Amino acid sequence: MIFDPLYLLLTLPALAFSLWAQWKVKSTFAKYQRVGVSSRMSGAEAAAAVLRASGLPGLSVERHQGFLSDHYDPTTRTLRLSPDVYDGASVSAVAVAAHEAGHALQHAANYGPLTLRSKLVPVVQYGSALWYLPFVLGAIMNLSGLMWLSIALFSGVVLFQLVTLPTEFDASKRARAVLVSTGIVSSFEEEEGVGRVLNAAAMTYVAALVASLMQLLYMILRAQSSRD
């Protein structure tokens, strides 16, 4: 499959986009990591302030190892922030921390895409682990049924990524609004920096979806040719 010209034609542009998106988020984070916020709040303090301002003061904010490993855990209602974000008093730190707090706000409001995304997690876990084997076996044995089973499994992964997009964009929108209304960021330059950090992070999710769509398209085309 890797050396199939059709596969390379469909996936190489998506791979280039993904690599660009990863570079963009890292370089943008690094740039605004050097820009402090006038409120002098750390990422952990900013996340807590966003939660308080939104009526959710009881959620836990914890330090979590790993670069940009920040996430919200809805099962324990905990924000886990990487060291650079938890301790940093920069535009990048408060942007990422507030974004994760935005997911907590979504959870409290029963935001539909987040609820659906959580329900799709088991589907993704099985689909991402199992889709490859039936597709390869189907291609080798010329059994389109196995290939379509693989497509069904991988479609669950694509659906998860599709639902992730509005979830991430909405969390950023909520975060940016609260950061401005509470004065955590108080100048146009700081607000602009927050927007750039969040937009760069969002591009990684767009790139992941594009890559998966190209993979799915390839699988469908190959399954159809096998059937014919």
PEKANOR-V696366 format. One record per residue. RES is the residue in one small letter. OMEGA is omega in degrees with one decimal (none if undefined). D_LAST is the distance of its C-alpha to the last C-alpha in whole Angstrom. Layout:
BEGIN
RES:OMEGA:D_LAST  RES:OMEGA:D_LAST
END
This chain:
BEGIN
m:-176.8:19  i:-176.4:22  f:176.0:22  d:-179.2:18  p:178.8:19  l:179.3:17  y:-179.8:19  l:179.9:22  l:-176.5:22  l:-170.0:21  t:-178.3:23  l:175.8:26  p:178.6:28  a:177.0:28  l:178.0:29  a:177.3:32  f:179.6:33  s:179.3:33  l:176.9:35  w:-179.0:37  a:177.8:38  q:176.8:39  w:-177.4:41  k:-177.6:42  v:179.9:43  k:-178.9:45  s:178.9:47  t:176.9:48  f:-179.3:49  a:-179.7:51  k:-175.4:53  y:170.7:54  q:179.4:55  r:-179.5:58  v:-179.1:59  g:174.8:61  v:-175.9:61  s:177.7:65  s:179.9:65  r:177.7:64  m:171.0:62  s:176.9:60  g:179.3:56  a:179.6:57  e:179.1:60  a:178.3:58  a:179.7:56  a:179.4:58  a:177.1:60  v:179.0:57  l:179.1:57  r:-178.1:60  a:-178.2:60  s:177.3:57  g:179.0:59  l:-174.4:57  p:-171.4:60  g:-177.1:59  l:-178.1:56  s:175.0:56  v:-173.8:55  e:172.0:55  r:-177.1:55  h:-176.2:51  q:178.0:51  g:179.7:48  f:-178.5:48  l:177.5:46  s:-173.8:45  d:177.7:47  h:174.3:45  y:178.7:46  d:-177.0:46  p:-178.5:46  t:178.9:47  t:-178.5:50  r:-176.2:51  t:170.9:51  l:178.0:51  r:-173.6:50  l:177.4:51  s:-176.8:51  p:-179.8:54  d:-180.0:54  v:-177.3:53  y:-173.7:56  d:-173.8:59  g:175.9:58  a:-175.3:60  s:175.8:58  v:179.5:56  s:-176.2:52  a:-177.4:54  v:178.6:55  a:-178.4:52  v:-179.3:49  a:180.0:52  a:176.7:52  h:178.9:48  e:173.9:48  a:176.8:51  g:176.4:49  h:176.7:46  a:176.8:49  l:176.6:50  q:-178.7:47  h:-179.2:47  a:-178.6:50  a:-176.4:49  n:179.9:46  y:-170.6:44  g:-179.1:40  p:178.0:38  l:178.3:40  t:178.8:40  l:179.6:36  r:179.3:36  s:179.8:38  k:-178.7:36  l:-176.9:33  v:178.2:34  p:178.5:33  v:-179.2:30  v:-179.1:30  q:178.7:32  y:-176.6:29  g:-178.0:26  s:-179.0:27  a:-169.2:28  l:-171.0:25  w:-170.1:22  y:-173.5:21  l:180.0:21  p:178.9:19  f:-179.7:16  v:178.8:17  l:179.0:17  g:179.0:14  a:-179.0:13  i:-175.2:15  m:-178.5:14  n:178.4:10  l:-176.6:11  s:179.4:9  g:177.6:12  l:-179.6:15  m:178.1:13  w:172.7:14  l:177.4:17  s:179.0:18  i:178.4:17  a:179.4:19  l:-177.5:22  f:177.4:22  s:175.9:22  g:176.6:25  v:179.9:26  v:178.3:26  l:178.5:27  f:-179.6:30  q:178.1:30  l:179.1:30  v:-180.0:33  t:-175.5:35  l:179.0:35  p:178.1:38  t:-178.2:39  e:-179.9:40  f:180.0:41  d:178.5:43  a:177.9:45  s:178.9:46  k:178.0:47  r:-177.9:50  a:-177.2:51  r:-179.3:52  a:-178.3:54  v:177.9:56  l:-179.4:57  v:-175.7:58  s:-179.7:60  t:179.4:61  g:177.3:63  i:165.8:61  v:-168.9:60  s:178.2:62  s:179.1:62  f:-179.2:59  e:178.8:58  e:179.5:58  e:178.2:55  e:178.2:54  g:176.8:53  v:179.9:52  g:-179.2:49  r:177.4:48  v:-177.9:48  l:178.5:46  n:178.0:43  a:178.2:43  a:-179.7:42  a:-179.0:40  m:178.3:38  t:178.1:36  y:176.1:35  v:-179.5:33  a:179.0:32  a:178.3:31  l:179.3:29  v:179.5:27  a:-179.6:26  s:177.8:24  l:177.6:23  m:176.5:21  q:-179.9:20  l:178.3:18  l:178.0:17  y:-178.6:15  m:179.7:14  i:180.0:12  l:-179.5:11  r:178.4:10  a:178.4:9  q:179.5:6  s:177.2:5  s:179.9:5  r:180.0:4  d:none:0
END
